[in-house]
Amino acid sequence: MARMYDSEEGYDLYSPYYKGDHFFLDSFDWEIVIDFFKQSIEGHSHIDLMVLGCGDGREIKRFIKAISKTGKSYTFHGMDISEKMIQLMKKSIKKEGIPLQNIVKANVLDRFDEQYRERFNLITGLFLIVHLSATQIDPFFDNIRYLLNEKGFFIFNNIPQKDLPLLRAGKHEMRILSHHHEDSVIEKKLYEHGFSIKIKRESFEQGIKISTVYCIQKEIL
């Protein structure tokens, strides 16, 4: 029987196999996400970007490519709960010229340092909501609001994952704890925390919804 792990321990164990597992981990939402991303950076000459759950660095490379095409300047910060994933990330982005001290190990539920308060005009967090329990949604959106500056954007997806995928770390079969959240519940929480939904798009595979991607904006309470 496959053993269940929490996010930190699970991704530490799974990190050597993460890059090759494109079926689950090379975001099937990517075309939608990059479209939302491009729309979110319009009107900004400088992008202060935080990537939550930055993984092995594949997302930030695509974001940097998208920003570079616009000629805009940017500052990047990344966060992941797994120290092993951060090590992969730092190796991956050496050529990008990103200060490695901007990549930190942290839990999205913990309050970030004061230096990060209302710093970012754009935050992304793909495949994060699925790892939060129902009671963790409120503190999560509290933190997003804390990190975003006035009218800042947050891009994320919600996966209707009722069955946990089986992962393989070498000969070891494992699952990483995740939770199912209805879109209606997430949207109710967004409004309660002072966000407006700017763009929403659903992804389907063989007629079955596999994801909902959101671009939300921090509003003044």
C-alpha positions in Angstrom: 0.0 0.0 0.0 1.3 3.5 -0.9 2.3 5.6 2.0 0.7 9.0 2.6 3.0 12.1 3.2 2.4 15.7 4.0 3.6 18.3 1.5 7.0 19.0 3.0 8.1 15.4 3.6 6.4 14.2 0.4 8.1 16.7 -2.0 11.4 16.2 -0.3 11.2 12.5 -1.1 9.7 13.0 -4.5 12.1 15.8 -5.6 14.6 13.7 -7.6 11.7 12.4 -9.8 9.7 15.7 -10.1 11.2 16.9 -13.3 10.4 13.8 -15.3 6.8 13.5 -14.2 5.2 15.7 -16.8 1.7 14.1 -16.6 1.0 15.5 -13.2 3.4 18.3 -12.7 4.0 20.1 -16.0 0.9 22.2 -15.6 -1.9 21.3 -18.0 -3.1 24.9 -17.2 0.0 26.5 -18.6 -1.5 28.2 -21.7 -4.3 29.7 -19.6 -1.9 30.7 -16.8 0.5 32.5 -19.2 -2.4 34.3 -20.8 -3.6 35.5 -17.4 0.0 36.4 -16.5 0.5 38.6 -19.6 -2.8 40.4 -18.9 -1.8 41.0 -15.2 1.5 42.7 -16.0 0.0 45.2 -18.5 0.2 48.7 -17.1 3.2 47.9 -14.9 6.8 49.1 -15.9 8.3 46.9 -13.1 7.0 43.5 -11.9 7.5 42.5 -8.3 6.7 38.8 -8.6 6.3 36.1 -5.9 6.0 32.5 -7.0 4.5 30.3 -4.2 5.3 26.6 -4.5 8.1 27.4 -7.0 9.0 23.8 -7.4 12.0 23.0 -9.6 12.0 26.4 -11.3 10.2 25.5 -14.6 7.4 28.1 -13.9 9.7 31.0 -13.1 11.7 30.4 -16.3 8.5 30.7 -18.3 7.4 33.8 -16.4 10.8 35.5 -16.9 10.6 34.7 -20.6 7.2 36.3 -20.8 8.3 39.4 -18.9 11.6 39.7 -20.9 9.6 39.9 -24.2 7.9 43.0 -22.9 11.1 44.8 -21.9 9.8 45.4 -18.4 12.1 45.1 -15.4 11.3 42.6 -12.7 12.2 41.4 -9.2 11.6 37.8 -8.4 11.0 35.9 -5.1 10.2 32.2 -4.8 8.9 30.1 -1.9 8.5 26.4 -1.4 7.9 24.2 1.6 10.4 21.6 0.5 14.1 22.2 1.1 15.0 19.6 -1.6 12.8 21.4 -4.1 14.5 24.7 -3.3 17.9 23.1 -4.0 16.6 21.9 -7.4 15.2 25.4 -8.1 18.5 27.2 -7.3 20.4 24.9 -9.7 17.8 25.5 -12.4 17.9 29.3 -12.3 21.6 30.0 -12.0 21.7 31.2 -15.5 18.8 33.5 -15.0 20.7 35.9 -12.8 18.1 35.7 -10.0 19.6 36.3 -6.5 19.5 33.0 -4.8 18.7 34.6 -1.4 15.3 35.5 -2.9 14.4 31.8 -2.9 13.2 30.8 0.6 11.8 27.8 2.4 8.5 28.8 3.9 5.0 27.6 4.6 2.2 29.6 2.8 0.2 29.5 6.0 2.9 31.3 8.1 3.1 35.1 8.2 5.9 36.4 6.1 8.4 39.0 7.4 7.4 42.6 7.5 9.7 43.3 4.5 7.2 41.4 2.3 4.1 43.2 3.4 2.2 44.6 0.4 5.4 44.2 -1.7 4.2 42.3 -4.7 2.0 43.4 -7.7 1.8 39.8 -8.9 1.8 36.4 -7.1 1.3 33.0 -8.6 0.5 29.8 -6.8 -0.3 26.8 -9.0 -1.3 23.4 -7.4 -1.3 24.9 -3.9 -5.0 25.1 -3.0 -5.2 21.4 -3.5 -2.8 20.8 -0.6 -4.7 22.9 1.9 -7.4 21.6 4.2 -10.8 23.5 4.5 -9.6 25.2 7.7 -6.4 26.4 6.0 -8.1 28.3 3.2 -8.8 31.4 5.4 -5.2 31.9 6.7 -3.9 31.3 3.2 -5.9 34.1 1.6 -5.1 36.3 4.6 -1.4 35.8 3.7 -2.0 36.5 0.0 -3.7 39.8 0.9 -0.8 40.6 3.2 1.7 40.1 0.4 -0.1 41.9 -2.4 0.1 45.6 -2.9 -2.9 47.7 -3.7 -4.8 46.2 -6.7 -2.2 43.4 -7.0 -3.1 40.2 -8.8 -2.9 36.5 -7.7 -3.1 33.7 -10.2 -3.9 30.2 -9.0 -5.7 27.1 -9.9 -8.2 24.8 -8.1 -8.0 21.1 -8.9 -11.1 18.9 -8.3 -9.0 16.1 -7.0 -11.1 13.6 -5.1 -8.7 10.8 -5.8 -5.1 11.3 -4.8 -2.6 10.4 -7.6 -0.2 7.6 -7.1 3.4 8.8 -7.4 6.6 6.8 -7.6 9.9 7.7 -6.1 12.1 5.0 -7.4 10.6 1.7 -6.3 8.6 3.5 -3.6 4.9 4.2 -4.2 3.5 7.2 -2.4 0.8 9.8 -2.2 1.0 13.4 -1.1 -1.9 14.6 1.0 -4.4 16.8 -0.9 -8.0 18.0 -0.5 -10.9 18.6 -2.8 -12.5 22.1 -2.7 -15.6 23.1 -4.7 -15.1 26.3 -6.8 -18.1 27.8 -5.1 -16.5 27.5 -1.7 -13.2 29.0 -2.9 -15.1 31.9 -4.6 -17.0 32.6 -1.4 -13.7 32.8 0.5 -12.3 35.2 -2.1 -15.0 37.7 -1.6 -14.9 37.4 2.2 -11.1 38.3 2.0 -11.6 41.3 -0.2 -10.7 39.9 -3.6 -12.5 40.3 -6.9 -12.4 37.7 -9.7 -11.0 39.3 -12.8 -10.7 36.3 -15.0 -11.8 32.7 -14.6 -11.4 29.8 -17.0 -12.1 26.1 -16.6 -10.1 23.3 -18.2 -11.7 20.0 -19.4 -10.3 16.7 -20.5 -12.7 14.3 -22.3 -15.6 16.3 -21.0 -14.5 16.2 -17.4 -13.4 19.3 -15.6 -9.8 19.0 -14.4 -9.1 22.5 -13.2 -10.3 26.1 -12.7 -7.8 28.9 -13.2 -8.3 32.2 -11.5 -6.8 35.6 -11.8 -8.0 37.6 -8.8 -7.3 41.2 -7.6 -6.9 42.7 -4.2 -9.6 45.3 -3.5 -9.6 48.0 -0.9 -11.7 47.0 2.1 
